[in-house]
Amino acid sequence: MKSVIFMSASCLTVFAATDAAYALTCADLPKGESFVAGLNVTEVVATPATDEVPVAHCIVRGLTGQRTGVDGKSYAIRFELRLPDTWNGRFVHQFNGGNDGAVVPALGPVMGGDKKQTALSRGYAVVSSDAGHDGKAYAERGIAGGAAFGFDPQARIDYGYGAVAKLQPLARSAVEKYYGKPVAFAYGMGSSNGGRHALVAASRMPAAFDGLLAGYPGLNLPKAAIQHAWDVQTWAGVNQDIAKAFTRDDMNLLAKGILAACDMADGVKDGIVSNADACETEFKPQALQCANEGDKECLTPAQVAALVKIQGGPKNSKGEDLYSSWTWDPGMASGNWRGWKLESAVEAWGKKPIIGVMGSSSLAQIFITPPVKVGGTPDELQNYLLRFDFDKDAPKIFASELPFAESSVQFMIPPGTENPDLMAFRDSGHKMLVFHGNADPVFSVVDTVNWYKKLDQNNGGKASDFARLYRIPGMPHGAGGPSYDDFDFFSPLVAWVEQGKKPESVAAGVTPDNKEAAHLAGSRYVYCPYPSVTVASGAADAKDEGRYTCK
């Protein structure tokens, strides 16, 4: 049966917000710790509606848990709480990405390509934090400074899971005290490392959130960081200047080859590889290999071997898997994929890829125990990855050594990930949606799929009763790339939590600014809950979402 969930911007919330007389106003919200015990409010700002944020609201800024770290630096969980004048009775904890370290505006982005779609604009109260450390505290360390908090054991734990656990009840109390009524429903949402935070919450805080939305989550983040070294060493085997290992034309050739082999698997030539599992069998990268040296419109044997190697995932000298394999997708030719894996646009980094700079500093200083001090220049950071030993260094993500009582695997990876069941979350009646791009260059969608398969098996084949996974063809690390990026998974999550409507297919379009999906503009698509896939249905020349169904 075909079922499509699509809601217009005018009806994105299940319950309409209404004006009410609240317990407090922004003008009389007290500073200091008299508002909520444990929260030190430092700033309160009444904010009018603007074109960017179309709701009047109160911004509350402050901190909790101030302390001095073993490194002598000042630490605290700094937060921003935004309270809309017209509140819908609901609360969102915004989980942020990367290394955190900054209080990202508490808008609650719903993570589609339309950046104006936020939880705050829909009437939700939203909180955001820096996860317990200031990313600029080590400015003298150069590019490596943002991850230098990894030398403080408590900062590691707060980054991994502690900050969300500490802030959530305090922020919820602040919302309820401000409005003078209880929160009707609480949600947690984030992408990348923020998506990992959502999965951590499901394991460590199963009663805290009625609904969780996890976008392209870094489920096994310390293991994924080992892939950075695997990639950089592999690219260097093709060309010491890794940006030249594959040109943009080379990657476009790869994308065309993948499409030629796999596009029609859904029954229509639409520029999308909807059945990624089938493509693993149908696409052979060796078909793109040059027959003779100097041939054009082909890949060299070294390039083909490199692609096969990185797609297989990192391994030690015994051939044991250290992370995950990856899937073939045309989105590998996107600018996002290139920026992470091969060549960024950052001049100050010498255009080195994100994994070779930011990824390197995180692996060395946060995920390795004991942490390794690395230089803060692009060359020093990339050289750390080039020297990384997969036999001697990779096991250190499992290590603990006082004062680091927890390994990065313990403080970063959701408990029970190897054999998940999420029984406490399930039995609380709570719901979770996870979505992940097939062309994600940072966290393997295969890893997320394998986790979901185990979750389903451990729930007797009924994990979809409380958790659903959606794979996004063409999408790299975030909405964009050659994909239908105008999607909204938050609305179906809310409908599931509050009305019991199980999400099925979710309709999507293309945002005007997504130039890499220009060939898809003017048409629509549907994303299907795993393990079903999108297939053609109806008229082949149709452009709306009705031309697809889930099977």
C-alpha positions as CSV (number, residue, x, y, z in Angstrom):
1,M,0.0,0.0,0.0
2,K,1.3,3.4,-0.9
3,S,1.2,6.1,1.8
4,V,2.8,9.5,1.5
5,I,3.3,11.9,4.3
6,F,3.7,15.5,3.2
7,M,2.7,18.6,5.1
8,S,2.8,22.2,3.9
9,A,4.6,24.9,5.8
10,S,1.3,26.2,7.1
11,C,0.4,23.0,9.0
12,L,3.8,21.6,10.1
13,T,2.8,21.3,13.8
14,V,0.2,18.9,14.8
15,F,-1.2,21.2,17.5
16,A,-1.6,24.9,16.6
17,A,0.1,27.4,18.9
18,T,-2.1,29.8,20.8
19,D,-1.6,33.0,22.7
20,A,-1.6,32.6,26.5
21,A,-0.9,34.5,29.7
22,Y,2.4,33.0,30.8
23,A,3.9,32.9,34.3
24,L,6.8,35.2,33.3
25,T,7.7,37.6,30.6
26,C,11.1,38.1,29.1
27,A,11.4,41.4,30.9
28,D,10.9,40.0,34.4
29,L,12.9,36.7,34.0
30,P,15.6,37.0,36.7
31,K,19.3,36.6,36.1
32,G,21.6,34.5,38.2
33,E,20.5,31.2,39.7
34,S,17.2,32.4,41.2
35,F,15.3,31.4,38.1
36,V,16.2,27.7,38.1
37,A,18.5,26.2,40.7
38,G,21.7,25.1,38.9
39,L,21.3,27.4,36.0
40,N,23.2,30.7,36.0
41,V,21.4,33.0,33.7
42,T,23.8,35.7,32.4
43,E,21.7,37.4,29.7
44,V,18.0,37.8,28.8
45,V,17.1,39.4,25.5
46,A,13.5,40.1,24.1
47,T,13.8,39.5,20.4
48,P,11.3,40.7,17.8
49,A,10.3,38.6,14.8
50,T,12.6,39.0,11.7
51,D,12.7,37.6,8.2
52,E,15.3,35.1,9.3
53,V,13.5,34.1,12.6
54,P,9.8,34.9,12.0
55,V,8.6,34.6,15.6
56,A,9.1,37.0,18.5
57,H,10.8,35.2,21.4
58,C,12.9,35.5,24.5
59,I,16.6,34.5,24.4
60,V,18.0,33.2,27.7
61,R,21.8,32.6,27.9
62,G,23.8,31.2,30.7
63,L,25.8,28.3,32.0
64,T,25.8,25.4,34.4
65,G,28.4,23.2,36.0
66,Q,31.3,25.8,36.0
67,R,34.6,24.2,37.0
68,T,38.3,24.3,36.5
69,G,39.7,21.4,34.4
70,V,42.9,19.4,35.0
71,D,44.5,21.6,32.3
72,G,43.8,24.7,34.4
73,K,41.2,26.0,31.9
74,S,37.7,27.2,32.9
75,Y,34.9,24.8,31.8
76,A,31.1,25.0,31.9
77,I,28.1,23.9,29.9
78,R,27.1,27.1,28.2
79,F,23.6,27.3,26.8
80,E,21.1,29.3,24.9
81,L,17.3,28.8,25.4
82,R,14.8,30.4,23.1
83,L,11.2,30.8,24.3
84,P,8.7,31.9,21.7
85,D,6.0,34.4,22.6
86,T,3.5,32.1,21.1
87,W,4.3,28.7,22.5
88,N,2.9,25.4,21.3
89,G,3.5,23.6,24.6
90,R,6.5,21.6,23.3
91,F,10.3,21.6,23.9
92,V,13.2,20.7,21.6
93,H,16.8,19.9,22.7
94,Q,19.0,20.8,19.8
95,F,22.0,18.5,19.6
96,N,24.9,20.2,17.7
97,G,27.6,18.7,15.5
98,G,31.3,18.6,15.0
99,N,33.4,19.1,18.1
100,D,30.8,21.3,19.6
101,G,32.6,24.0,21.6
102,A,30.2,26.9,20.6
103,V,26.7,27.7,21.5
104,V,24.9,27.4,18.1
105,P,21.8,29.6,18.0
106,A,18.9,27.6,19.5
107,L,16.6,27.6,16.4
108,G,16.0,23.8,16.1
109,P,16.8,23.3,12.4
110,V,14.8,20.4,11.0
111,M,17.8,19.5,8.8
112,G,16.3,19.6,5.3
113,G,17.7,21.8,2.6
114,D,15.2,24.6,3.4
115,K,17.1,26.3,6.3
116,K,14.2,28.5,7.2
117,Q,12.3,25.5,8.5
118,T,13.0,25.4,12.3
119,A,11.4,24.2,15.4
120,L,11.4,27.7,16.9
121,S,9.5,29.1,13.9
122,R,6.9,26.4,14.6
123,G,6.4,27.5,18.2
124,Y,8.7,25.2,20.0
125,A,11.0,26.3,22.9
126,V,14.5,25.3,22.0
127,V,17.8,24.8,23.9
128,S,21.3,24.5,22.5
129,S,24.7,24.2,24.2
130,D,28.4,24.0,23.7
131,A,28.5,20.5,25.2
132,G,30.7,21.6,28.1
133,H,33.8,23.3,26.5
134,D,34.9,26.4,24.7
135,G,36.3,25.6,21.3
136,K,38.3,28.9,21.4
137,A,40.0,28.3,24.7
138,Y,43.1,26.9,23.0
139,A,43.5,29.5,20.3
140,E,47.3,29.2,20.5
141,R,47.1,25.6,19.3
142,G,46.0,26.7,15.9
143,I,43.6,24.4,14.0
144,A,44.1,21.7,16.6
145,G,42.8,24.0,19.3
146,G,39.1,23.1,18.8
147,A,39.8,19.5,19.9
148,A,42.3,20.3,22.7
149,F,39.6,19.9,25.4
150,G,40.3,16.2,24.9
151,F,43.1,16.5,27.5
152,D,40.5,17.1,30.2
153,P,38.7,13.8,31.2
154,Q,35.5,15.5,32.3
155,A,35.3,17.6,29.1
156,R,35.5,14.3,27.1
157,I,32.6,12.8,29.0
158,D,30.5,16.0,28.8
159,Y,31.2,16.1,25.1
160,G,30.2,12.4,24.7
161,Y,27.1,12.3,26.8
162,G,27.3,14.3,30.1
163,A,26.3,17.8,28.9
164,V,23.0,16.7,27.4
165,A,22.1,14.6,30.5
166,K,22.9,17.5,32.8
167,L,21.3,20.3,30.8
168,Q,18.1,18.6,29.7
169,P,16.2,18.5,33.0
170,L,17.4,22.0,33.9
171,A,16.3,23.5,30.6
172,R,13.0,21.7,30.7
173,S,12.4,23.1,34.2
174,A,13.2,26.6,32.9
175,V,10.7,26.2,30.1
176,E,7.9,25.1,32.4
177,K,8.7,27.8,35.0
178,Y,8.6,30.5,32.3
179,Y,5.3,29.4,30.8
180,G,3.8,28.3,34.1
181,K,2.7,24.9,32.7
182,P,4.3,21.5,32.0
183,V,5.9,20.6,28.6
184,A,3.4,18.5,26.7
185,F,6.0,16.7,24.5
186,A,9.8,16.9,24.5
187,Y,12.0,16.2,21.4
188,G,15.7,15.8,20.8
189,M,17.1,16.4,17.3
190,G,20.5,16.8,15.6
191,S,22.7,15.7,12.8
192,S,26.2,14.2,12.4
193,N,27.6,14.3,15.9
194,G,24.2,15.7,16.9
195,G,22.6,12.6,15.4
196,R,24.9,10.5,17.6
197,H,23.7,12.6,20.6
198,A,20.2,11.5,19.7
199,L,21.1,7.8,19.6
200,V,23.0,8.2,22.9
201,A,19.9,9.8,24.4
202,A,17.8,6.8,23.4
203,S,20.3,4.5,25.2
204,R,21.3,6.6,28.2
205,M,18.1,8.8,28.7
206,P,15.3,6.6,27.4
207,A,12.6,8.4,29.4
208,A,13.7,12.0,28.6
209,F,12.5,12.5,25.0
210,D,9.1,11.5,23.5
211,G,10.6,11.7,20.1
212,L,14.2,11.7,18.7
213,L,15.3,12.8,15.2
214,A,18.8,11.6,14.3
215,G,20.3,12.8,11.0
216,Y,23.2,11.0,9.4
217,P,24.5,10.0,12.9
218,G,28.1,9.4,13.9
219,L,27.0,6.2,15.6
220,N,30.6,4.8,16.0
221,L,32.3,8.1,15.8
222,P,35.8,7.0,17.2
223,K,35.9,4.1,14.7
224,A,34.8,6.4,11.9
225,A,37.7,8.7,12.8
226,I,40.1,5.9,11.9
227,Q,38.7,6.0,8.4
228,H,40.2,9.4,8.1
229,A,43.7,8.0,8.3
230,W,42.8,5.1,6.0
231,D,41.6,7.6,3.4
232,V,44.5,10.0,3.6
233,Q,47.1,7.2,3.4
234,T,45.2,5.6,0.4
235,W,44.9,8.9,-1.5
236,A,48.6,9.5,-0.9
237,G,49.4,6.2,-2.5
238,V,47.8,7.6,-5.7
239,N,49.3,11.1,-5.5
240,Q,51.2,12.8,-2.6
241,D,49.1,15.9,-3.2
242,I,45.9,14.1,-2.3
243,A,43.7,16.7,-3.9
244,K,45.2,15.5,-7.2
245,A,44.5,11.8,-6.5
246,F,41.1,12.3,-8.1
247,T,40.1,15.4,-10.1
248,R,36.5,16.6,-10.2
249,D,36.3,15.0,-13.7
250,D,37.4,11.7,-12.3
251,M,34.7,11.8,-9.7
252,N,32.1,12.8,-12.2
253,L,33.2,9.8,-14.3
254,L,32.7,7.6,-11.3
255,A,29.2,9.0,-10.7
256,K,28.2,8.4,-14.3
257,G,29.4,4.9,-14.1
258,I,27.4,4.2,-10.9
259,L,24.3,5.7,-12.6
260,A,24.8,3.7,-15.7
261,A,24.9,0.5,-13.7
262,C,22.2,1.2,-11.1
263,D,19.8,4.0,-12.1
264,M,17.2,1.8,-13.6
265,A,16.9,-0.5,-10.6
266,D,13.8,1.4,-9.5
267,G,12.2,1.0,-12.9
268,V,12.8,4.5,-14.2
269,K,15.8,6.5,-15.4
270,D,15.6,9.4,-12.9
271,G,19.1,10.2,-11.9
272,I,18.7,8.5,-8.6
273,V,20.1,5.2,-7.3
274,S,17.3,4.2,-5.0
275,N,18.4,0.6,-4.3
276,A,21.8,0.9,-2.9
277,D,22.1,-2.7,-1.9
278,A,21.4,-3.9,-5.4
279,C,24.0,-1.4,-6.7
280,E,26.7,-3.1,-4.7
281,T,26.2,-6.1,-6.9
282,E,25.6,-4.3,-10.2
283,F,28.3,-1.7,-10.1
284,K,31.9,-2.8,-10.7
285,P,34.5,0.1,-10.5
286,Q,36.9,-2.0,-12.6
287,A,34.6,-1.3,-15.6
288,L,35.9,2.3,-15.5
289,Q,39.6,1.3,-15.5
290,C,41.7,2.4,-18.4
291,A,42.6,-0.5,-20.8
292,N,45.9,1.2,-21.8
293,E,48.1,3.8,-20.2
294,G,47.2,7.3,-21.4
295,D,43.6,6.4,-22.2
296,K,41.1,9.2,-21.6
297,E,37.6,9.1,-19.9
298,C,38.7,6.3,-17.6
299,L,40.4,5.8,-14.2
300,T,43.9,4.5,-13.7
301,P,44.4,1.1,-12.0
302,A,45.8,2.9,-9.0
303,Q,42.7,5.0,-8.8
304,V,40.4,2.0,-9.0
305,A,42.3,0.2,-6.4
306,A,42.2,3.2,-4.1
307,L,38.4,3.5,-4.4
308,V,37.9,-0.2,-3.7
309,K,40.2,0.2,-0.7
310,I,38.4,3.1,0.9
311,Q,35.0,1.7,0.2
312,G,36.0,-1.5,2.0
313,G,36.8,0.5,5.2
314,P,39.9,0.5,7.4
315,K,41.6,-2.8,8.4
316,N,44.6,-3.8,10.5
317,S,47.4,-6.1,9.2
318,K,45.3,-9.2,10.1
319,G,42.5,-8.0,7.8
320,E,40.2,-7.3,10.7
321,D,37.6,-4.5,10.2
322,L,38.2,-1.4,12.2
323,Y,35.0,0.4,11.2
324,S,32.7,-0.3,8.3
325,S,32.4,-0.6,4.6
326,W,30.7,2.0,2.4
327,T,28.2,2.1,-0.4
328,W,28.6,3.4,-4.0
329,D,26.5,6.4,-4.9
330,P,26.6,9.2,-7.4
331,G,26.8,11.7,-4.6
332,M,30.4,10.8,-4.3
333,A,31.0,13.4,-7.0
334,S,29.4,16.2,-4.9
335,G,31.4,19.1,-3.6
336,N,30.5,18.1,-0.1
337,W,32.1,14.6,-0.5
338,R,35.2,16.2,-2.1
339,G,35.5,18.8,0.7
340,W,35.5,16.1,3.4
341,K,37.6,13.5,1.6
342,L,39.9,15.1,-0.9
343,E,40.1,18.9,-1.1
344,S,38.4,21.6,0.9
345,A,37.9,25.2,-0.2
346,V,39.7,26.6,2.9
347,E,42.7,28.6,1.8
348,A,44.1,28.7,5.4
349,W,44.2,24.9,5.4
350,G,46.1,24.8,2.2
351,K,42.8,23.4,0.8
352,K,43.4,20.1,2.6
353,P,40.2,18.1,3.2
354,I,38.3,18.4,6.4
355,I,39.2,14.8,7.5
356,G,42.9,15.7,7.1
357,V,42.7,18.7,9.4
358,M,39.7,18.8,11.8
359,G,39.3,15.0,11.7
360,S,43.0,14.5,12.5
361,S,43.0,16.8,15.6
362,S,39.9,15.0,16.9
363,L,41.3,11.5,16.5
364,A,44.6,12.4,18.2
365,Q,43.3,14.5,21.1
366,I,39.8,13.2,21.9
367,F,39.5,9.6,20.7
368,I,43.0,8.3,21.5
369,T,43.8,7.5,25.1
370,P,46.1,8.9,26.3
371,P,45.6,11.9,24.0
372,V,48.3,12.9,21.6
373,K,49.3,16.5,21.3
374,V,49.5,17.4,17.6
375,G,50.7,20.6,15.8
376,G,48.1,23.1,14.7
377,T,49.2,23.5,11.1
378,P,47.5,21.7,8.1
379,D,50.7,19.8,7.3
380,E,51.3,18.7,10.8
381,L,47.7,17.4,11.2
382,Q,47.7,15.6,7.9
383,N,51.1,14.0,8.7
384,Y,49.6,12.6,11.9
385,L,47.2,10.7,9.8
386,L,49.9,9.6,7.3
387,R,51.8,8.1,10.2
388,F,48.8,6.5,11.9
389,D,49.5,2.8,12.6
390,F,46.4,0.7,12.2
391,D,47.9,-2.1,14.4
392,K,49.3,0.0,17.2
393,D,47.3,3.2,17.2
394,A,43.7,2.1,16.3
395,P,43.3,0.0,19.5
396,K,43.8,3.1,21.6
397,I,40.2,4.2,21.0
398,F,39.3,1.3,23.4
399,A,41.9,2.3,25.9
400,S,41.4,3.8,29.3
401,E,44.2,5.2,31.5
402,L,43.8,7.4,34.5
403,P,42.9,10.1,34.7
404,F,40.9,9.0,31.6
405,A,38.7,6.4,33.2
406,E,36.5,6.0,30.1
407,S,37.7,5.2,26.7
408,S,36.4,7.1,23.7
409,V,34.4,4.0,22.7
410,Q,32.7,4.2,26.2
411,F,32.0,7.9,26.3
412,M,31.1,8.4,22.6
413,I,29.3,5.3,21.3
414,P,25.8,4.7,22.6
415,P,25.8,1.8,25.1
416,G,24.7,-1.4,23.6
417,T,25.4,-0.4,20.0
418,E,27.1,-3.8,19.2
419,N,23.8,-5.6,20.1
420,P,21.1,-2.9,20.4
421,D,17.5,-3.4,21.6
422,L,16.6,0.0,23.1
423,M,14.0,-1.8,25.3
424,A,13.7,1.0,27.8
425,F,13.1,3.6,25.1
426,R,10.6,1.4,23.4
427,D,8.8,0.5,26.6
428,S,8.5,4.2,27.4
429,G,6.4,4.5,24.3
430,H,8.8,6.9,22.6
431,K,9.7,7.1,18.9
432,M,12.7,7.7,16.8
433,L,13.4,8.6,13.2
434,V,16.9,8.2,11.7
435,F,17.9,9.3,8.2
436,H,21.2,9.0,6.5
437,G,22.7,9.8,3.1
438,N,24.0,7.0,0.9
439,A,26.9,9.3,-0.2
440,D,27.9,10.4,3.3
441,P,31.7,10.7,3.3
442,V,32.1,11.0,7.1
443,F,29.9,8.3,8.6
444,S,29.0,5.2,6.7
445,V,25.4,4.6,6.0
446,V,26.2,0.9,5.9
447,D,27.2,1.2,9.6
448,T,23.8,2.8,10.4
449,V,22.0,0.1,8.4
450,N,23.8,-2.7,10.2
451,W,22.9,-1.2,13.5
452,Y,19.2,-1.0,12.5
453,K,19.2,-4.6,11.3
454,K,20.5,-5.7,14.7
455,L,17.9,-3.5,16.5
456,D,15.2,-5.0,14.4
457,Q,16.4,-8.6,15.0
458,N,16.5,-7.9,18.8
459,N,13.0,-6.7,18.7
460,G,11.5,-9.7,16.9
461,G,11.4,-7.9,13.6
462,K,9.2,-5.1,15.1
463,A,11.7,-2.3,15.6
464,S,9.7,-0.2,13.1
465,D,7.0,0.0,15.8
466,F,9.2,2.6,17.5
467,A,12.2,3.4,15.3
468,R,12.4,3.9,11.6
469,L,15.4,4.4,9.2
470,Y,15.4,6.3,5.9
471,R,18.2,6.1,3.4
472,I,18.7,9.2,1.2
473,P,20.1,8.5,-2.2
474,G,22.6,11.1,-3.5
475,M,22.9,12.9,-0.2
476,P,26.4,13.5,1.2
477,H,27.1,14.8,4.8
478,G,24.0,16.9,5.1
479,A,21.1,18.0,2.9
480,G,22.3,18.7,-0.6
481,G,24.3,17.0,-3.4
482,P,22.5,15.3,-6.3
483,S,19.5,14.5,-4.1
484,Y,16.0,15.6,-3.3
485,D,17.1,17.8,-0.4
486,D,13.8,19.6,0.4
487,F,12.5,17.1,3.0
488,D,11.0,17.2,6.5
489,F,11.3,14.2,8.8
490,F,10.4,16.2,11.9
491,S,6.7,16.6,11.0
492,P,6.1,12.8,10.6
493,L,8.0,12.2,13.8
494,V,5.7,14.6,15.7
495,A,2.6,13.0,14.1
496,W,3.9,9.6,15.1
497,V,4.5,10.7,18.7
498,E,1.4,12.8,19.2
499,Q,-1.2,11.1,17.0
500,G,0.1,7.6,16.6
501,K,0.5,7.9,12.8
502,K,3.3,5.6,11.7
503,P,5.5,7.3,9.2
504,E,5.6,5.6,5.8
505,S,6.9,7.3,2.7
506,V,8.0,10.9,3.1
507,A,7.8,13.2,0.1
508,A,10.7,15.4,-1.0
509,G,11.6,18.0,-3.6
510,V,14.6,20.1,-4.6
511,T,15.5,23.5,-3.0
512,P,16.3,26.3,-5.5
513,D,19.9,26.7,-4.3
514,N,20.9,23.1,-4.8
515,K,22.7,23.4,-8.1
516,E,24.0,19.9,-7.9
517,A,20.5,18.6,-8.2
518,A,19.4,20.9,-11.0
519,H,18.7,17.8,-13.1
520,L,16.0,16.8,-10.5
521,A,14.4,20.3,-10.2
522,G,10.7,20.4,-11.0
523,S,10.1,16.8,-9.9
524,R,9.4,15.1,-6.6
525,Y,10.5,11.9,-4.9
526,V,9.6,9.8,-1.9
527,Y,11.8,8.3,0.8
528,C,10.9,4.9,2.1
529,P,11.4,3.4,5.6
530,Y,14.1,0.7,5.5
531,P,14.1,-2.1,4.3
532,S,11.6,-1.0,1.6
533,V,13.0,0.9,-1.4
534,T,11.6,3.5,-3.7
535,V,10.3,2.1,-7.0
536,A,8.5,3.6,-10.0
537,S,4.7,3.6,-10.1
538,G,2.3,5.1,-12.5
539,A,3.1,7.3,-15.5
540,A,6.8,7.3,-16.4
541,D,6.6,11.0,-17.4
542,A,4.9,12.1,-14.1
543,K,6.8,14.6,-12.0
544,D,5.1,14.5,-8.6
545,E,5.7,12.0,-5.8
546,G,2.8,9.9,-7.0
547,R,5.1,8.3,-9.6
548,Y,6.8,6.3,-6.8
549,T,5.8,3.8,-4.2
550,C,7.7,1.8,-1.5
551,K,8.4,-1.9,-1.9
